[in-house]
Amino acid sequence: MNRKQVAVIDYGMGNLHSVASALKHVDRRIDVAVTGDKEVIANADHVIFPGVGAMRDCMGEIRRQQVDQAVDKVVASGKPLLAICVGLQALMDSSEENNGVECLGMFPGEVKFFAGNEQFNAASDEGSASGERLKVPHMGWNQVSQTLAHPLWEGIEDNSRFYFVHGYYVDSHNPSVVAGKSHYGIDFTANIARDNVFAAQFHPEKSHHNGLQLLKNFLNWDGKC
């Protein structure tokens, strides 16, 4: 029996080996390649599209290295694709970061700055009196409400906690693709899902039991809902 091939897309942004280690931890029967090789990505059974850092730099490398084309091909193929953190944000139309950056436009919506939201700032001001002023970036554990039934939620209780690190949040323009929401001063999109794509703002590889369960579910997923 052939071993399942998993590609973690490497375009120079983020600690990708922690993702690879987490994948191997949940299933030692797989082969994981941290790679920017488009042929390896195209031939993989499952693909992870991660990202950490400033959106302008990320999108610059995504386009320069033709990762956008590789992601397009994976989506078109029907193979399971998991986007993580900036990987999720890159799938949207645009980001406010770096004075505005055009993203991949696979999902309608914008990536916005927490501190640019009046409701967020009001909530932060209210919390300052008790010493609980909301800081940016949003860093740490937070609950995720599952708003869409999905195979990747199997074995994970609703409102489970996951680990976040981000100063910008996704504002999805299509409620039907929002698979999870979280709250940090405001409600924001924690997950989106459509067809063979699932994306998370949080870091599954840093989220202990719940994150490992999500990665296990991803490896067992056939890309269909």
C-alpha positions in Angstrom: 0.0 0.0 0.0 1.4 3.4 -1.0 2.0 5.9 1.8 -0.1 9.1 1.8 1.9 12.1 0.5 1.4 15.4 2.2 2.9 18.6 1.0 3.4 21.6 3.2 3.9 24.6 0.9 7.2 26.4 1.6 7.5 29.9 0.2 9.8 31.2 2.9 7.2 32.4 5.4 6.8 30.7 8.8 8.1 27.8 10.8 6.8 25.0 8.7 8.6 22.2 10.4 6.4 22.5 13.4 3.4 21.8 11.1 5.3 18.8 9.6 6.1 17.4 13.0 2.5 17.7 14.2 1.3 15.8 11.0 3.8 13.0 11.6 2.8 12.8 15.2 -0.9 12.2 14.4 -0.1 9.7 11.6 3.3 8.1 11.2 2.2 6.3 8.0 2.4 9.4 5.9 5.3 11.1 4.1 5.5 14.8 4.6 7.4 17.2 2.3 8.0 20.8 3.2 8.5 22.1 -0.3 8.1 24.8 -2.9 8.3 22.3 -5.8 5.1 22.7 -7.8 5.3 19.1 -9.1 5.6 17.7 -5.6 2.7 19.9 -4.5 0.6 18.8 -7.5 1.3 15.1 -6.9 0.5 15.2 -3.1 -2.6 13.6 -1.7 -3.1 16.4 0.8 -1.8 20.0 0.8 -1.2 22.5 3.6 -1.0 26.2 2.7 0.5 28.0 5.8 1.7 31.5 6.4 3.2 33.8 9.0 4.3 37.4 8.6 3.3 40.6 6.9 0.8 40.2 4.1 2.7 42.2 1.5 5.8 40.0 1.9 3.7 36.9 1.9 1.8 37.8 -1.2 5.0 38.9 -2.9 6.6 35.5 -2.4 3.4 33.7 -3.2 3.2 35.3 -6.6 7.0 35.4 -7.2 7.2 31.6 -6.6 3.9 30.9 -8.4 2.4 29.4 -5.3 -0.8 31.0 -6.3 -0.9 28.8 -9.4 0.0 25.7 -7.3 -2.9 26.4 -4.9 -5.3 27.0 -7.9 -4.4 23.6 -9.2 -4.9 21.9 -5.9 -8.3 23.5 -5.5 -9.3 22.5 -9.0 -8.1 18.9 -8.5 -10.5 18.3 -5.6 -7.6 17.3 -3.3 -7.9 18.4 0.4 -6.3 21.8 1.1 -5.8 23.2 4.6 -4.9 26.9 4.9 -3.4 28.1 8.2 -3.2 31.7 9.6 -1.9 34.0 6.8 -2.7 31.1 4.5 -6.4 31.7 5.3 -6.0 35.5 4.9 -4.3 35.1 1.6 -7.4 33.3 0.2 -9.5 36.5 0.7 -10.0 39.4 -1.7 -7.8 41.9 0.0 -6.1 42.9 3.3 -5.8 46.2 5.0 -2.2 45.3 6.1 0.7 47.3 4.6 -1.7 50.1 3.4 -3.7 47.6 1.4 -2.7 44.3 -0.4 -4.6 42.4 -3.1 -4.9 38.8 -2.1 -5.9 35.7 -4.1 -9.6 36.4 -4.2 -10.8 32.8 -3.8 -13.2 33.8 -1.1 -15.1 37.1 -0.9 -14.1 39.2 2.0 -11.5 41.4 3.6 -8.7 41.1 6.1 -9.0 43.9 8.7 -7.0 45.4 11.5 -8.4 44.7 15.0 -7.4 48.2 16.3 -9.1 49.8 13.3 -12.5 48.6 14.4 -14.5 51.0 16.6 -16.4 48.1 18.4 -13.1 46.4 19.2 -11.6 49.7 20.6 -14.7 50.3 22.7 -14.5 46.8 24.1 -10.8 47.3 24.8 -11.4 50.6 26.6 -14.1 49.0 28.7 -11.7 46.2 29.7 -8.9 48.7 30.6 -10.7 49.6 33.9 -10.3 46.1 35.1 -6.8 45.6 33.7 -8.1 43.5 30.8 -7.5 45.8 27.9 -7.4 43.9 24.7 -4.0 43.8 23.1 -3.1 43.6 19.4 -2.0 41.1 18.2 -4.6 38.7 19.5 -2.2 36.1 21.0 -3.3 33.1 23.0 -6.1 30.6 23.5 -9.6 31.3 22.4 -12.9 29.4 21.9 -14.1 28.6 18.4 -17.8 28.2 17.8 -18.5 25.7 15.0 -21.0 27.4 12.6 -20.9 24.8 9.9 -20.9 21.1 10.1 -17.7 19.7 8.6 -15.6 16.5 8.7 -12.7 18.4 10.2 -14.7 19.1 13.3 -15.2 15.4 14.0 -14.3 14.5 17.6 -13.8 18.2 18.5 -16.4 19.7 20.9 -18.1 23.0 20.0 -16.5 26.0 21.6 -13.2 24.2 22.0 -10.1 26.3 22.5 -7.4 26.9 19.9 -4.2 29.0 19.8 -4.2 32.2 17.8 -1.5 34.7 16.9 -2.8 37.5 14.6 -3.3 41.3 14.5 -5.7 41.2 11.5 -8.9 39.2 11.2 -11.0 37.9 8.3 -14.3 39.6 7.6 -16.0 37.1 5.3 -18.6 38.5 2.9 -20.2 35.1 2.4 -21.7 33.7 5.6 -22.3 30.3 4.0 -18.6 29.5 4.0 -17.9 30.5 7.6 -17.2 27.2 9.4 -16.1 28.7 12.7 -16.2 32.0 14.6 -14.3 33.4 17.5 -14.6 36.5 19.7 -12.0 39.0 20.6 -13.7 42.3 21.3 -15.6 41.5 18.1 -16.9 38.4 16.4 -14.5 37.3 13.6 -14.2 34.5 11.2 -12.0 31.7 12.6 -12.6 29.2 9.8 -13.9 29.0 6.3 -14.8 25.9 4.3 -16.0 25.2 0.7 -15.7 22.0 -1.3 -12.1 20.7 -0.8 -10.8 23.8 1.1 -10.8 24.3 4.8 -8.9 27.2 6.4 -8.1 28.2 10.0 -7.0 31.5 11.5 -5.6 29.6 14.5 -2.6 27.3 14.5 -3.6 23.6 14.8 0.0 22.6 15.3 0.1 24.7 18.4 -3.3 23.8 19.7 -2.5 20.6 21.6 -5.2 17.9 21.6 -7.9 19.8 19.6 -5.4 21.0 17.0 -3.9 17.5 16.6 -7.5 16.1 16.2 -8.2 18.6 13.4 -5.0 17.6 11.6 -5.9 14.0 12.0 -9.3 14.7 10.6 -7.7 16.5 7.7 -5.5 13.6 6.8 -8.5 11.3 6.9 -10.6 13.7 4.8 -11.3 13.0 1.1 -12.0 16.6 0.3 -15.8 16.2 0.2 -18.4 17.6 2.7 
